Amino acid sequence: MITWTNVSSSRVIYAGPINIIGDKRLTSEAGGRVLVLEDVAEEDSGQFVCTVNTRREPISLSHTLNVLGESDFGCLN
C-alpha cells in the first residue's frame, strides 16, 4: 500500500485510495503514486512523504511543496 504523510502535522493524509483527512482538495492518481492538491495556499507549504510498504522495509520519498503566494494565471491549459 502507498501512503502519503504530511511531515509538519505527522499525519497520514492518504492511504491507498482513501483520503484520510477528508480534504476535498486532495486526490490520488496512478494507484496512489501521485498526490494532487488543488487550490493551494501558503499554509499548504511543507514536506510530504510518499511511502511504499513492501514485504521488506518500506521505501520512502520526500517531496517539498513551497507556495510563495497567489497566482494571477487562473486556469492554464
Secondary structure as GFF3:
##gff-version 3
##sequence-region A 1 77
A	DSSP	beta_strand	2	6	.	.	.	ID=ss1
A	DSSP	beta_strand	11	15	.	.	.	ID=ss2
A	DSSP	beta_strand	18	19	.	.	.	ID=ss3
A	DSSP	beta_strand	26	29	.	.	.	ID=ss4
A	DSSP	three_ten_helix	30	32	.	.	.	ID=ss5
A	DSSP	beta_strand	34	37	.	.	.	ID=ss6
A	DSSP	three_ten_helix	42	44	.	.	.	ID=ss7
A	DSSP	beta_strand	46	52	.	.	.	ID=ss8
A	DSSP	beta_strand	59	65	.	.	.	ID=ss9
###
